[in-house]
Amino acid sequence: MNYKDSIDYLENIAVLGGRLGLESITRLLDKLSNPQHQLKVIHVAGTNGKGSISNLLKSILMAGNYSVGLYNSPSILSYRETISLNADTISEDDFAKIASKIEACCNQLLKEGHPQPTVFECTTALALDFFAANHVDIAIVEVGLGGALDATNVFTNPLVSVITTIGYDHTEFLGNTLKEISTAKAGIIKKKTPVVVAPNDEVVLDVIMDMASALEAPFYYNKLEDIMSTLHECTLHGMTFSMSTPYFSYTNLFTQLIGQHQLINISVALMTIHVLNMHYPYTISNMAITDGLAKTYWPCRCEYIEKPIKMLIDGAHNESSMECFAQVLSSHCISTPITYLFGVLKDKDVHMMLKKMAPFSNTIFITVPLSDRGLPTEKLIVIATDYFEHVYPIDKMDLALEAAIAHAKKTNTMLCCVGSLYLSVPVRNLLR
């Protein structure tokens, strides 16, 4: 199987859809001799901040001379983009080689009368096998959806379970209340394994603390008011800051990430490093932390570019992440005229997202994200006209981007691309 064959194989599986549950992934990993049991894992769940925290951890650990595997989601332009070893995405050859093993295992399962593993189960197994084959020091694994029944929840003894901020998302799968959603995400907590939790609603914290207590899992958490952050300099290019909590204190740190929400994410990453140093034989120095933070680069998360025009590209895809994006605009762009390029998935609360965007502009170009779950422009325009004076619907993303750039140039405005990673990632790719 070459690389093209491997992609064709996964695409054929993708049309079968997805499912929650651990039976299928467990059978598949067993056929692969259970690579997950060879790994030291940081398992990351939550609604918002998973990607930022995972990349912060990866960068800090790399600066400390550890080899790090990272598996994140979703895959948008390529299945390969979700699997990396240190600074490099998995190669086409390695991907195809392991995909061939996956196909053989799936064929065996089908012969035994079991259902075909989903595409996410296959890529998860592929990532874990790749990390084990390369003997990574630490694997950072992001949950795909939820936690308890997610295909990544196959680790019996991870190093740390990290739970980021939790809000309303994927309610059709996880439940309609914060308690139900939190219960699903807290399902990654394992017996006597440290758990690091971001500042969250009290309902969320009660669920996670109860789960941690029942499993005798050491619980690490900073209240929002206990995270003392001082911004020394803050621009669209990054932030210089100092931070102290009851657990740690650092001065004059720099990050390319921007926004108050990223300070929260950084506090969670630093707490996780603190736990690794305290509970395990890792020595991650202050120098590694400083260097790793400065080098962390996470595309499409309030990413500012200046060519071909001034643009802010973000993957805000739900109400809470859009609130964070609005805070960035309020802090950095209050006197900057803005034009929006917006696309969103069908299952999102579009009204609340647009309501948070509306105070900063009266002009929005709307298009369809690169997903079969994208909300059609004929439906989106009905909602958008409630919030914006000038609404320009263009179905094809490349044409919408072209028109939005032309308008931003003509009106001397900054273009903000937001609404979904299935919009921001392809847009960023088109700009290359």
C-alpha positions as CSV (number, residue, x, y, z in Angstrom):
1,M,0.0,0.0,0.0
2,N,1.4,3.4,-1.0
3,Y,0.4,6.7,0.5
4,K,-2.4,7.4,-2.0
5,D,-3.7,3.9,-1.4
6,S,-3.8,4.5,2.3
7,I,-5.7,7.7,1.9
8,D,-8.2,6.0,-0.4
9,Y,-8.6,3.2,2.1
10,L,-9.4,5.7,5.0
11,E,-11.7,7.7,2.8
12,N,-13.7,4.6,2.0
13,I,-14.0,3.9,5.7
14,A,-15.0,7.5,6.4
15,V,-18.2,7.3,4.5
16,L,-19.4,4.6,6.9
17,G,-19.6,7.3,9.7
18,G,-18.5,7.3,13.3
19,R,-19.5,5.9,16.6
20,L,-18.6,6.2,20.3
21,G,-17.5,3.2,22.3
22,L,-14.3,1.3,23.1
23,E,-15.0,-2.3,21.9
24,S,-13.9,-1.8,18.3
25,I,-10.7,0.2,19.1
26,T,-9.8,-2.3,21.8
27,R,-10.1,-5.2,19.3
28,L,-8.0,-3.3,16.7
29,L,-5.3,-2.4,19.1
30,D,-5.1,-6.0,20.3
31,K,-4.4,-7.1,16.7
32,L,-1.5,-4.5,16.7
33,S,-0.1,-6.0,20.0
34,N,-1.5,-3.1,22.1
35,P,1.0,-0.3,21.3
36,Q,-0.8,2.0,23.8
37,H,0.6,-0.1,26.7
38,Q,4.2,0.9,25.6
39,L,3.5,4.6,25.9
40,K,3.8,7.2,28.6
41,V,0.8,9.4,27.9
42,I,-0.6,12.8,28.7
43,H,-4.3,12.5,27.9
44,V,-6.1,15.8,27.2
45,A,-9.9,16.3,27.1
46,G,-12.1,19.3,27.2
47,T,-14.2,21.6,25.1
48,N,-11.8,24.5,24.4
49,G,-8.1,24.8,24.7
50,K,-7.0,21.2,24.0
51,G,-4.9,22.1,21.0
52,S,-3.2,25.0,22.6
53,I,-2.4,23.2,25.8
54,S,-1.2,20.1,23.9
55,N,1.1,22.2,21.7
56,L,2.4,24.1,24.7
57,L,3.3,20.9,26.4
58,K,4.9,19.5,23.3
59,S,7.1,22.6,22.8
60,I,8.2,22.7,26.5
61,L,9.0,19.0,26.5
62,M,10.9,19.2,23.3
63,A,12.9,22.2,24.8
64,G,13.7,19.8,27.7
65,N,15.2,17.3,25.2
66,Y,12.4,14.8,25.4
67,S,11.0,13.1,22.2
68,V,7.3,13.8,22.0
69,G,4.5,12.4,19.9
70,L,1.4,14.4,19.4
71,Y,-2.0,13.2,18.2
72,N,-4.7,15.8,17.9
73,S,-7.9,16.4,16.0
74,P,-9.7,17.1,13.8
75,S,-8.0,16.2,10.6
76,I,-9.0,18.8,8.0
77,L,-6.7,18.9,5.0
78,S,-4.9,15.6,5.6
79,Y,-5.0,12.7,8.1
80,R,-1.2,13.1,8.5
81,E,-1.6,16.6,10.0
82,T,-2.9,15.1,13.2
83,I,0.1,12.9,13.9
84,S,3.6,14.4,14.7
85,L,6.9,13.3,16.2
86,N,8.7,16.3,17.7
87,A,8.6,19.0,15.0
88,D,7.8,16.8,12.1
89,T,4.5,15.5,10.8
90,I,4.4,11.7,10.1
91,S,5.9,11.0,6.7
92,E,3.9,9.6,3.9
93,D,6.0,6.4,3.9
94,D,5.5,5.8,7.6
95,F,1.8,6.6,7.3
96,A,1.3,4.2,4.4
97,K,3.4,1.5,6.1
98,I,1.3,1.5,9.3
99,A,-1.9,2.0,7.4
100,S,-1.2,-1.3,5.6
101,K,-0.9,-3.0,9.0
102,I,-4.2,-1.4,10.0
103,E,-5.9,-2.6,6.9
104,A,-4.7,-6.2,7.5
105,C,-6.0,-6.0,11.1
106,C,-9.3,-4.7,10.0
107,N,-9.7,-7.4,7.4
108,Q,-9.1,-10.0,10.1
109,L,-11.7,-8.4,12.3
110,L,-14.2,-8.4,9.5
111,K,-13.5,-12.1,8.9
112,E,-14.2,-12.8,12.6
113,G,-17.6,-11.1,12.2
114,H,-16.7,-7.8,13.9
115,P,-17.7,-4.4,12.5
116,Q,-15.3,-2.3,10.5
117,P,-13.4,0.1,12.8
118,T,-14.2,3.8,12.1
119,V,-11.8,6.1,10.4
120,F,-11.0,7.8,13.8
121,E,-10.4,4.5,15.4
122,C,-8.0,3.6,12.5
123,T,-6.1,6.9,12.7
124,T,-5.9,6.6,16.5
125,A,-4.4,3.1,16.3
126,L,-2.1,4.3,13.6
127,A,-0.8,7.2,15.7
128,L,-0.3,5.0,18.8
129,D,1.6,2.4,16.7
130,F,3.8,5.1,15.2
131,F,4.6,6.5,18.6
132,A,5.4,3.1,20.1
133,A,7.6,2.2,17.1
134,N,9.6,5.4,17.6
135,H,9.9,4.9,21.3
136,V,8.8,8.5,22.2
137,D,9.5,9.6,25.7
138,I,6.0,11.1,26.1
139,A,2.9,10.9,23.9
140,I,0.3,13.7,24.1
141,V,-3.0,12.4,23.0
142,E,-6.1,14.6,22.5
143,V,-9.6,13.2,22.9
144,G,-11.6,13.4,19.7
145,L,-15.1,13.7,21.2
146,G,-16.2,13.5,24.9
147,G,-13.8,11.3,26.8
148,A,-15.3,8.1,28.4
149,L,-16.3,6.5,25.1
150,D,-13.8,8.2,22.9
151,A,-11.4,5.9,20.9
152,T,-8.4,7.5,22.6
153,N,-9.6,6.4,26.1
154,V,-7.5,3.2,26.0
155,F,-4.8,4.0,28.5
156,T,-4.9,2.2,31.8
157,N,-2.2,4.3,33.5
158,P,-1.5,7.6,31.8
159,L,1.0,10.0,33.3
160,V,-1.5,12.8,33.7
161,S,-5.1,13.3,32.7
162,V,-5.7,17.0,31.6
163,I,-9.2,18.5,31.4
164,T,-9.5,21.9,29.8
165,T,-12.4,24.3,30.0
166,I,-15.7,22.6,29.4
167,G,-18.8,24.2,27.7
168,Y,-21.7,23.3,25.5
169,D,-20.6,21.4,22.4
170,H,-21.5,18.1,20.7
171,T,-24.6,18.1,22.9
172,E,-26.3,15.5,20.6
173,F,-23.6,13.0,21.7
174,L,-22.6,14.1,25.2
175,G,-25.9,15.5,26.7
176,N,-27.6,18.8,27.0
177,T,-26.3,19.8,30.5
178,L,-22.9,20.7,31.8
179,K,-23.1,17.9,34.3
180,E,-23.7,15.3,31.5
181,I,-20.9,16.8,29.3
182,S,-18.5,16.9,32.2
183,T,-19.2,13.4,33.2
184,A,-18.3,12.2,29.7
185,K,-15.1,14.2,29.7
186,A,-14.1,13.1,33.2
187,G,-14.2,9.6,31.9
188,I,-10.5,9.9,31.0
189,I,-9.5,10.0,34.7
190,K,-7.8,6.8,35.8
191,K,-7.2,5.3,39.2
192,K,-4.4,7.1,41.2
193,T,-3.4,9.0,38.1
194,P,-2.9,12.8,38.6
195,V,-5.5,15.0,37.0
196,V,-5.0,18.6,36.1
197,V,-8.1,20.8,35.5
198,A,-8.5,24.2,34.0
199,P,-10.7,26.8,35.8
200,N,-14.3,25.8,35.2
201,D,-17.9,26.3,36.2
202,E,-18.7,24.9,39.7
203,V,-21.0,22.2,38.2
204,V,-18.1,21.0,36.1
205,L,-15.6,21.0,39.0
206,D,-18.0,19.1,41.2
207,V,-18.3,16.3,38.6
208,I,-14.5,16.1,38.0
209,M,-13.6,16.3,41.7
210,D,-16.1,13.5,42.6
211,M,-14.7,11.3,39.8
212,A,-11.1,12.0,40.9
213,S,-11.9,11.3,44.6
214,A,-13.6,8.0,43.7
215,L,-10.6,6.9,41.8
216,E,-8.0,8.3,44.3
217,A,-6.6,10.5,41.6
218,P,-4.5,13.4,42.9
219,F,-6.3,16.6,41.9
220,Y,-4.6,19.8,40.7
221,Y,-6.6,22.9,40.1
222,N,-6.1,26.6,40.3
223,K,-9.1,28.9,40.8
224,L,-9.2,31.7,38.3
225,E,-8.5,34.2,41.1
226,D,-5.4,32.3,42.1
227,I,-3.8,32.7,38.7
228,M,-2.0,36.0,39.0
229,S,-0.9,37.2,35.6
230,T,0.8,40.4,34.8
231,L,1.0,41.5,31.2
232,H,4.2,43.4,30.5
233,E,3.6,43.8,26.7
234,C,0.8,42.5,24.5
235,T,0.5,42.9,20.8
236,L,-1.0,40.8,17.9
237,H,2.5,39.2,17.7
238,G,2.5,37.8,21.2
239,M,2.5,38.5,24.9
240,T,5.3,39.1,27.5
241,F,4.0,38.3,31.0
242,S,4.7,37.0,34.5
243,M,2.5,34.4,36.2
244,S,2.2,33.0,39.7
245,T,-0.1,30.5,41.3
246,P,0.0,28.6,44.6
247,Y,2.0,25.9,42.8
248,F,4.5,27.9,40.7
249,S,5.9,31.3,39.8
250,Y,7.5,32.6,36.6
251,T,8.6,36.0,35.4
252,N,9.1,37.6,32.0
253,L,7.8,34.7,29.9
254,F,7.0,35.3,26.2
255,T,4.4,33.5,24.0
256,Q,3.3,33.9,20.4
257,L,-0.2,33.0,21.5
258,I,-2.5,35.9,22.3
259,G,-5.6,36.5,24.4
260,Q,-6.5,36.2,28.1
261,H,-7.8,32.7,27.4
262,Q,-4.3,31.6,26.4
263,L,-3.0,32.7,29.8
264,I,-5.4,30.2,31.3
265,N,-4.2,27.5,28.8
266,I,-0.6,28.3,29.7
267,S,-1.4,28.0,33.4
268,V,-2.8,24.5,32.8
269,A,0.2,23.5,30.7
270,L,2.6,24.8,33.5
271,M,0.6,22.9,36.1
272,T,1.0,19.8,34.0
273,I,4.7,20.3,33.8
274,H,4.8,20.8,37.6
275,V,2.9,17.5,38.1
276,L,5.4,15.7,35.8
277,N,8.3,17.0,37.7
278,M,6.7,16.1,41.1
279,H,5.3,12.7,40.4
280,Y,7.7,11.2,37.9
281,P,11.5,11.1,37.2
282,Y,11.3,14.0,34.8
283,T,13.5,17.1,35.1
284,I,11.9,19.9,33.0
285,S,13.8,23.0,33.8
286,N,12.7,26.7,34.0
287,M,14.9,27.2,30.9
288,A,13.0,24.6,29.0
289,I,9.7,26.1,30.1
290,T,10.8,29.6,29.0
291,D,12.2,28.4,25.7
292,G,9.3,26.1,25.0
293,L,6.7,28.8,25.6
294,A,8.5,31.2,23.3
295,K,8.6,28.6,20.5
296,T,5.0,27.4,20.7
297,Y,3.4,28.1,17.4
298,W,-0.3,27.1,16.9
299,P,-1.7,28.1,13.5
300,C,-5.3,29.4,13.2
301,R,-5.5,30.3,16.9
302,C,-5.8,34.1,16.9
303,E,-3.0,34.0,14.3
304,Y,-2.0,37.4,13.0
305,I,-0.6,37.7,9.5
306,E,0.2,40.8,7.4
307,K,0.3,39.4,3.8
308,P,-1.5,39.7,1.5
309,I,-3.4,41.9,3.9
310,K,-3.7,42.3,7.7
311,M,-5.6,39.2,8.9
312,L,-6.6,37.5,12.1
313,I,-7.3,33.8,11.6
314,D,-9.0,31.8,14.4
315,G,-10.8,28.5,14.8
316,A,-13.4,29.8,17.3
317,H,-16.3,27.4,16.6
318,N,-18.7,27.7,19.6
319,E,-20.1,30.3,21.9
320,S,-17.3,30.1,24.5
321,S,-14.4,30.2,22.0
322,M,-16.1,33.1,20.2
323,E,-16.3,34.9,23.5
324,C,-12.5,34.5,23.8
325,F,-12.0,35.8,20.2
326,A,-14.2,38.8,20.9
327,Q,-12.1,39.6,24.0
328,V,-9.0,39.6,21.7
329,L,-10.8,42.0,19.3
330,S,-11.8,44.2,22.3
331,S,-8.2,44.3,23.7
332,H,-6.3,44.7,20.4
333,C,-8.6,45.9,17.7
334,I,-11.1,48.2,19.3
335,S,-10.0,51.1,17.0
336,T,-9.3,48.8,14.0
337,P,-12.1,48.6,11.3
338,I,-12.9,44.9,10.6
339,T,-14.4,42.8,7.9
340,Y,-15.4,39.2,8.7
341,L,-15.1,36.0,6.7
342,F,-17.3,33.5,8.5
343,G,-18.4,29.9,8.0
344,V,-19.8,27.5,10.6
345,L,-21.0,23.9,11.1
346,K,-24.7,23.0,11.3
347,D,-24.7,21.9,15.0
348,K,-23.4,25.2,16.4
349,D,-25.3,28.0,18.2
350,V,-24.9,30.5,15.3
351,H,-27.0,33.2,16.8
352,M,-24.8,33.4,19.9
353,M,-21.6,33.3,17.9
354,L,-22.7,36.1,15.6
355,K,-24.0,38.2,18.5
356,K,-20.6,38.2,20.0
357,M,-19.0,39.2,16.7
358,A,-21.4,41.9,15.7
359,P,-20.2,44.8,17.9
360,F,-16.9,45.0,16.0
361,S,-18.1,45.2,12.4
362,N,-21.2,45.6,10.2
363,T,-19.8,43.6,7.3
364,I,-19.5,39.9,6.9
365,F,-18.7,37.5,4.0
366,I,-20.3,34.1,4.6
367,T,-19.3,30.8,3.1
368,V,-19.4,27.1,3.7
369,P,-16.6,25.3,5.7
370,L,-14.7,22.4,4.2
371,S,-17.0,19.8,5.8
372,D,-20.2,17.9,4.9
373,R,-21.5,19.4,8.2
374,G,-21.1,23.0,7.0
375,L,-24.1,25.2,7.3
376,P,-25.3,26.3,3.8
377,T,-25.1,30.0,3.0
378,E,-28.8,30.2,2.2
379,K,-29.5,29.2,5.8
380,L,-26.7,31.2,7.3
381,I,-27.7,34.4,5.6
382,V,-31.1,34.4,7.3
383,I,-29.4,34.5,10.6
384,A,-26.5,36.8,9.7
385,T,-28.9,39.6,8.5
386,D,-30.2,39.9,12.0
387,Y,-26.7,41.0,13.2
388,F,-24.9,42.6,10.2
389,E,-25.9,45.4,7.8
390,H,-23.8,44.1,4.9
391,V,-23.9,40.3,4.3
392,Y,-22.2,38.8,1.3
393,P,-22.9,35.0,0.7
394,I,-20.4,33.2,-1.5
395,D,-20.6,29.4,-1.4
396,K,-17.1,28.5,-2.7
397,M,-14.5,29.2,0.0
398,D,-11.8,30.3,-2.4
399,L,-14.0,32.9,-4.1
400,A,-15.3,34.1,-0.7
401,L,-11.8,34.6,0.5
402,E,-10.8,36.4,-2.7
403,A,-13.9,38.7,-2.4
404,A,-13.3,39.4,1.3
405,I,-9.6,40.3,0.7
406,A,-10.6,42.6,-2.1
407,H,-13.2,44.3,0.1
408,A,-10.8,44.6,3.0
409,K,-8.2,46.2,0.8
410,K,-10.7,48.6,-0.7
411,T,-12.1,49.6,2.7
412,N,-8.7,49.5,4.6
413,T,-10.1,47.0,7.1
414,M,-8.5,44.0,8.8
415,L,-10.0,40.7,7.7
416,C,-11.0,38.3,10.5
417,C,-11.5,34.7,9.4
418,V,-13.4,32.8,12.1
419,G,-16.2,30.3,12.8
420,S,-14.7,26.9,12.3
421,L,-11.3,25.2,12.0
422,Y,-12.9,23.7,8.8
423,L,-12.8,27.3,7.5
424,S,-9.7,28.8,9.0
425,V,-7.3,25.9,8.2
426,P,-8.3,25.7,4.5
427,V,-8.2,29.6,4.3
428,R,-4.7,29.6,5.7
429,N,-3.7,26.9,3.2
430,L,-5.1,29.0,0.3
431,L,-3.0,32.0,1.4
432,R,0.3,30.1,1.1
